[in-house]
Amino acid sequence: AAQVLIDSMGGPGKWSLNEMVAMLNDPSIKYTTTPENVMKYAVFMHEIGSIKNRPTSIPELFFPGVDLQNGN
């Protein structure tokens, strides 16, 4: 998985295989299909001027069909 990720990012360069494996195995990183803290990040991006419009709800940030029932 680490090599696939490196290859998808343009190949070796910024991350070595060992660094990517360590990052993927980091217990403090949670991998999930449920959006988490997306609204918090989007509001922050608006506050610092990275995005023009402040989102009012999480569905504004995703394509139709994404399960947002438990997302935030």
N, CA, C and O atoms as a MOPAC input file, in Angstrom:
PM7 MOZYME 1SCF
protein

 N      0.83000 1    -1.19200 1     0.00000 1
 C      0.00000 1     0.00000 1     0.00000 1
 C      0.87300 1     1.25400 1     0.00000 1
 O      0.55500 1     2.24300 1    -0.66000 1
 N      1.95700 1     1.20300 1     0.73400 1
 C      2.83700 1     2.36800 1     0.80600 1
 C      3.44000 1     2.67400 1    -0.56100 1
 O      3.52000 1     3.83700 1    -0.95800 1
 N      3.85900 1     1.65000 1    -1.27300 1
 C      4.45000 1     1.86800 1    -2.59500 1
 C      3.41400 1     2.39500 1    -3.57300 1
 O      3.72000 1     3.27600 1    -4.37700 1
 N      2.19600 1     1.87400 1    -3.52000 1
 C      1.12100 1     2.36200 1    -4.39000 1
 C      0.86900 1     3.84200 1    -4.12800 1
 O      0.69900 1     4.61900 1    -5.06700 1
 N      0.84300 1     4.22900 1    -2.87500 1
 C      0.62700 1     5.62700 1    -2.51900 1
 C      1.77100 1     6.50600 1    -3.03000 1
 O      1.52800 1     7.57600 1    -3.58800 1
 N      2.98800 1     6.07000 1    -2.84600 1
 C      4.14500 1     6.82700 1    -3.35100 1
 C      4.05900 1     6.97400 1    -4.86600 1
 O      4.27800 1     8.06100 1    -5.40000 1
 N      3.73900 1     5.88300 1    -5.55700 1
 C      3.62800 1     5.92200 1    -7.01700 1
 C      2.52000 1     6.87300 1    -7.46600 1
 O      2.67100 1     7.58000 1    -8.46200 1
 N      1.41100 1     6.89000 1    -6.73300 1
 C      0.29200 1     7.76800 1    -7.10500 1
 C      0.62800 1     9.24000 1    -6.88600 1
 O     -0.03600 1    10.12100 1    -7.43200 1
 N      1.65200 1     9.50000 1    -6.09100 1
 C      2.07300 1    10.87100 1    -5.80600 1
 C      3.23300 1    11.29900 1    -6.70700 1
 O      3.87900 1    12.31600 1    -6.45300 1
 N      3.49100 1    10.53000 1    -7.74700 1
 C      4.53700 1    10.90100 1    -8.68600 1
 C      5.84000 1    10.15900 1    -8.51000 1
 O      6.84300 1    10.50100 1    -9.13500 1
 N      5.83400 1     9.15200 1    -7.67000 1
 C      7.03900 1     8.36000 1    -7.48000 1
 C      7.90100 1     8.85700 1    -6.34100 1
 O      7.52300 1     9.78000 1    -5.61900 1
 N      9.06300 1     8.24000 1    -6.18200 1
 C      9.95400 1     8.60500 1    -5.07800 1
 C     10.30700 1    10.09200 1    -5.13500 1
 O     10.38500 1    10.69600 1    -6.20400 1
 N     10.50600 1    10.62900 1    -4.00600 1
 C     10.83600 1    12.05000 1    -3.94200 1
 C     10.76700 1    12.52400 1    -2.51200 1
 O     11.74700 1    12.45900 1    -1.77000 1
 N      9.60200 1    13.00000 1    -2.13600 1
 C      9.44900 1    13.56000 1    -0.79700 1
 C      9.46300 1    12.48400 1     0.28400 1
 O     10.01100 1    12.69900 1     1.36500 1
 N      8.86600 1    11.32900 1     0.00000 1
 C      8.72800 1    10.28100 1     1.02000 1
 C      9.45300 1     9.02000 1     0.59400 1
 O      9.32700 1     8.58700 1    -0.55200 1
 N     10.21200 1     8.42800 1     1.50700 1
 C     10.81500 1     7.11900 1     1.24900 1
 C      9.77500 1     6.04800 1     1.57700 1
 O      8.76800 1     6.32500 1     2.22900 1
 N     10.02600 1     4.84200 1     1.12400 1
 C      9.11200 1     3.74100 1     1.41200 1
 C      8.98600 1     3.52800 1     2.91600 1
 O      7.87900 1     3.33700 1     3.41900 1
 N     10.09800 1     3.55700 1     3.63800 1
 C     10.04900 1     3.36300 1     5.09400 1
 C      9.26000 1     4.46500 1     5.78600 1
 O      8.50800 1     4.19400 1     6.72200 1
 N      9.42300 1     5.70600 1     5.33300 1
 C      8.66100 1     6.81700 1     5.92600 1
 C      7.16600 1     6.65400 1     5.67600 1
 O      6.35100 1     6.90600 1     6.56300 1
 N      6.81000 1     6.23100 1     4.46400 1
 C      5.39400 1     6.06700 1     4.13200 1
 C      4.78900 1     4.91800 1     4.93300 1
 O      3.66200 1     5.03400 1     5.41500 1
 N      5.50800 1     3.82300 1     5.08100 1
 C      5.02300 1     2.69900 1     5.89200 1
 C      4.80100 1     3.15900 1     7.32900 1
 O      3.77900 1     2.83500 1     7.93400 1
 N      5.74200 1     3.90400 1     7.87100 1
 C      5.60400 1     4.40800 1     9.24500 1
 C      4.38700 1     5.31500 1     9.36700 1
 O      3.64900 1     5.23600 1    10.34800 1
 N      4.17600 1     6.17100 1     8.38100 1
 C      3.02700 1     7.07200 1     8.42100 1
 C      1.71300 1     6.28200 1     8.34400 1
 O      0.77200 1     6.57200 1     9.08300 1
 N      1.64800 1     5.29900 1     7.46300 1
 C      0.42500 1     4.50200 1     7.32500 1
 C      0.14100 1     3.66400 1     8.56600 1
 O     -1.01600 1     3.35600 1     8.85600 1
 N      1.17600 1     3.29900 1     9.29300 1
 C      1.00900 1     2.49200 1    10.50700 1
 C      0.89200 1     3.31800 1    11.77900 1
 O      0.75000 1     2.76000 1    12.86700 1
 N      0.94800 1     4.62900 1    11.65800 1
 C      0.87400 1     5.51900 1    12.82500 1
 C     -0.47800 1     5.34900 1    13.51700 1
 O     -1.51000 1     5.62100 1    12.90300 1
 N     -0.50500 1     4.90700 1    14.77900 1
 C     -1.77700 1     4.67200 1    15.47200 1
 C     -2.56400 1     5.95300 1    15.75400 1
 O     -3.74700 1     5.88000 1    16.08500 1
 N     -1.93900 1     7.11000 1    15.63000 1
 C     -2.67300 1     8.35400 1    15.87700 1
 C     -3.46100 1     8.81300 1    14.65100 1
 O     -4.24500 1     9.75800 1    14.73500 1
 N     -3.25300 1     8.14200 1    13.50800 1
 C     -3.98200 1     8.47800 1    12.28700 1
 C     -5.11000 1     7.47800 1    12.10300 1
 O     -4.88800 1     6.26700 1    12.12600 1
 N     -6.31600 1     7.98800 1    11.92100 1
 C     -7.49400 1     7.14300 1    11.75300 1
 C     -7.93600 1     7.19800 1    10.29500 1
 O     -8.16500 1     8.28000 1     9.75500 1
 N     -8.05600 1     6.03800 1     9.66000 1
 C     -8.52300 1     5.94600 1     8.28900 1
 C     -9.97500 1     5.48400 1     8.31400 1
 O    -10.28600 1     4.43000 1     8.87100 1
 N    -10.85900 1     6.26800 1     7.71400 1
 C    -12.27700 1     5.95200 1     7.72000 1
 C    -12.93200 1     6.51100 1     6.46800 1
 O    -12.42700 1     7.46000 1     5.86800 1
 N    -14.04700 1     5.92700 1     6.07600 1
 C    -14.80200 1     6.45600 1     4.94100 1
 C    -15.81700 1     7.49800 1     5.38500 1
 O    -16.44800 1     8.14200 1     4.54700 1
 N    -15.98000 1     7.67200 1     6.68900 1
 C    -16.90800 1     8.66900 1     7.21800 1
 C    -16.17100 1     9.99600 1     7.38800 1
 O    -15.14200 1    10.04800 1     8.06100 1
 N    -16.68800 1    11.06500 1     6.78700 1
 C    -16.02900 1    12.36200 1     6.94900 1
 C    -16.00000 1    12.78500 1     8.41800 1
 O    -17.02600 1    12.75200 1     9.09900 1
 N    -14.83300 1    13.17900 1     8.89800 1
 C    -14.70500 1    13.62600 1    10.28600 1
 C    -14.00400 1    14.98200 1    10.32700 1
 O    -12.94900 1    15.16400 1     9.72000 1
 N    -14.59400 1    15.91800 1    11.04000 1
 C    -14.03500 1    17.26300 1    11.23500 1
 C    -13.89900 1    18.06500 1     9.94600 1
 O    -13.11000 1    19.00800 1     9.88300 1
 N    -14.65300 1    17.70100 1     8.93000 1
 C    -14.57600 1    18.41000 1     7.65700 1
 C    -15.13900 1    19.82200 1     7.78300 1
 O    -14.56100 1    20.76900 1     7.24800 1
 N    -16.25500 1    19.97100 1     8.48100 1
 C    -16.84000 1    21.30800 1     8.65200 1
 C    -15.89600 1    22.21700 1     9.42300 1
 O    -15.73800 1    23.38700 1     9.07500 1
 N    -15.27200 1    21.69500 1    10.45500 1
 C    -14.33100 1    22.49300 1    11.24300 1
 C    -13.19500 1    23.00000 1    10.35000 1
 O    -12.79900 1    24.16300 1    10.43200 1
 N    -12.68600 1    22.12300 1     9.50800 1
 C    -11.59800 1    22.49400 1     8.61000 1
 C    -12.07900 1    23.49500 1     7.55900 1
 O    -11.37200 1    24.45300 1     7.24800 1
 N    -13.28200 1    23.27900 1     7.00900 1
 C    -13.82000 1    24.18700 1     5.99300 1
 C    -14.06800 1    25.57800 1     6.56600 1
 O    -13.78900 1    26.57800 1     5.90400 1
 N    -14.58600 1    25.65100 1     7.78200 1
 C    -14.79700 1    26.94900 1     8.43000 1
 C    -13.45300 1    27.64600 1     8.64100 1
 O    -13.33700 1    28.84900 1     8.40900 1
 N    -12.45200 1    26.90800 1     9.07500 1
 C    -11.11200 1    27.46800 1     9.24400 1
 C    -10.57900 1    27.99400 1     7.91200 1
 O    -10.02100 1    29.09000 1     7.85500 1
 N    -10.74700 1    27.22100 1     6.84900 1
 C    -10.27900 1    27.65700 1     5.53900 1
 C    -10.95500 1    28.96200 1     5.12500 1
 O    -10.31900 1    29.83100 1     4.52900 1
 N    -12.23800 1    29.09900 1     5.43800 1
 C    -12.94700 1    30.34300 1     5.14100 1
 C    -12.38400 1    31.49500 1     5.97200 1
 O    -12.17800 1    32.59500 1     5.46000 1
 N    -12.14100 1    31.23900 1     7.23500 1
 C    -11.63400 1    32.28900 1     8.12800 1
 C    -10.27600 1    32.83000 1     7.69100 1
 O     -9.99800 1    34.01700 1     7.86100 1
 N     -9.43400 1    31.97400 1     7.13100 1
 C     -8.11100 1    32.43900 1     6.70200 1
 C     -8.10200 1    32.87300 1     5.23700 1
 O     -7.06400 1    33.27300 1     4.71100 1
 N     -9.25900 1    32.79300 1     4.58100 1
 C     -9.37300 1    33.27400 1     3.21400 1
 C     -9.05000 1    32.27500 1     2.13200 1
 O     -8.92700 1    32.65700 1     0.96800 1
 N     -8.90600 1    30.99700 1     2.47400 1
 C     -8.60700 1    29.98300 1     1.46100 1
 C     -9.81400 1    29.66800 1     0.59000 1
 O     -9.66400 1    29.32300 1    -0.58200 1
 N    -11.01300 1    29.78500 1     1.15800 1
 C    -12.23600 1    29.61100 1     0.37800 1
 C    -13.12100 1    30.83200 1     0.58400 1
 O    -13.16100 1    31.41200 1     1.66900 1
 N    -13.82900 1    31.21400 1    -0.47500 1
 C    -14.61300 1    32.44800 1    -0.46600 1
 C    -15.87600 1    32.33200 1     0.37300 1
 O    -16.16800 1    33.20800 1     1.18800 1
 N    -16.62200 1    31.25800 1     0.17500 1
 C    -17.91600 1    31.10400 1     0.84000 1
 C    -17.81600 1    30.14700 1     2.01900 1
 O    -17.25800 1    29.05600 1     1.90200 1
 N    -18.35900 1    30.56500 1     3.14800 1
 C    -18.37000 1    29.71600 1     4.34700 1
 C    -19.47900 1    28.68500 1     4.18900 1
 O    -20.63900 1    29.06100 1     4.01800 1
 N    -19.15600 1    27.39600 1     4.24000 1
 C    -20.20000 1    26.37500 1     4.12100 1
 C    -21.13400 1    26.41700 1     5.32500 1
 O    -20.70700 1    26.68000 1     6.44900 1
 N    -22.41000 1    26.15300 1     5.07300 1
 C    -23.39100 1    26.15200 1     6.15800 1
 C    -23.74900 1    24.74900 1     6.60800 1
 O    -24.31200 1    24.56800 1     7.68800 1
 N    -23.42600 1    23.74700 1     5.78500 1
 C    -23.72200 1    22.36400 1     6.16600 1
 C    -22.76200 1    21.42700 1     5.44300 1
 O    -22.20800 1    21.76900 1     4.39800 1
 N    -22.57900 1    20.26400 1     6.00300 1
 C    -21.63100 1    19.30500 1     5.43300 1
 C    -22.03600 1    18.81700 1     4.03300 1
 O    -21.14400 1    18.56500 1     3.22300 1
 N    -23.33400 1    18.66900 1     3.70100 1
 C    -23.65800 1    18.23000 1     2.33700 1
 C    -23.15300 1    19.17800 1     1.24200 1
 O    -22.95900 1    18.75400 1     0.10300 1
 N    -22.94200 1    20.43500 1     1.56900 1
 C    -22.40100 1    21.38000 1     0.58400 1
 C    -20.99500 1    20.99400 1     0.13700 1
 O    -20.55000 1    21.41600 1    -0.93000 1
 N    -20.30900 1    20.21500 1     0.92300 1
 C    -18.90600 1    19.91100 1     0.66900 1
 C    -18.67600 1    18.60600 1    -0.08100 1
 O    -17.53900 1    18.29500 1    -0.43500 1
 N    -19.73400 1    17.83400 1    -0.32900 1
 C    -19.58400 1    16.51700 1    -0.93400 1
 C    -20.51300 1    16.33500 1    -2.12000 1
 O    -21.53000 1    17.01700 1    -2.24300 1
 N    -20.14800 1    15.40800 1    -2.98700 1
 C    -20.99700 1    15.04500 1    -4.10400 1
 C    -22.20800 1    14.28500 1    -3.58900 1
 O    -22.13900 1    13.66200 1    -2.53000 1
 N    -23.33300 1    14.32500 1    -4.33100 1
 C    -24.49200 1    13.52200 1    -3.93700 1
 C    -24.11000 1    12.04200 1    -3.86700 1
 O    -23.29800 1    11.56300 1    -4.65800 1
 N    -24.69400 1    11.34000 1    -2.92900 1
 C    -24.44700 1     9.91400 1    -2.78600 1
 C    -23.44900 1     9.55900 1    -1.69800 1
 O    -23.33200 1     8.38800 1    -1.33600 1
 N    -22.73000 1    10.53200 1    -1.17000 1
 C    -21.78800 1    10.26700 1    -0.08200 1
 C    -22.58200 1    10.11800 1     1.20500 1
 O    -23.42900 1    10.95600 1     1.51500 1
 N    -22.31200 1     9.05400 1     1.95800 1
 C    -23.02300 1     8.82400 1     3.21800 1
 C    -22.50200 1     9.78600 1     4.27600 1
 O    -21.38600 1     9.63900 1     4.77500 1
 N    -23.32200 1    10.76700 1     4.60600 1
 C    -22.92200 1    11.79000 1     5.56500 1
 C    -23.65500 1    11.66200 1     6.88500 1
 O    -23.55500 1    12.54700 1     7.73500 1
 N    -24.39200 1    10.57500 1     7.07300 1
 C    -25.22100 1    10.41300 1     8.26400 1
 C    -24.42100 1    10.58600 1     9.55100 1
 O    -24.89500 1    11.22700 1    10.48900 1
 N    -23.23800 1    10.03500 1     9.60600 1
 C    -22.43400 1    10.12900 1    10.82400 1
 C    -21.24900 1    11.08000 1    10.67500 1
 O    -20.39700 1    11.15500 1    11.56000 1
 N    -21.19600 1    11.79900 1     9.56800 1
 C    -20.07600 1    12.70600 1     9.33900 1
 C    -20.24500 1    14.02700 1    10.05900 1
 O    -21.33700 1    14.38400 1    10.50300 1
 N    -19.14700 1    14.73800 1    10.16100 1
 C    -19.19400 1    16.07100 1    10.76700 1
 C    -18.15000 1    16.97700 1    10.14100 1
 O    -18.03700 1    18.14200 1    10.52200 1

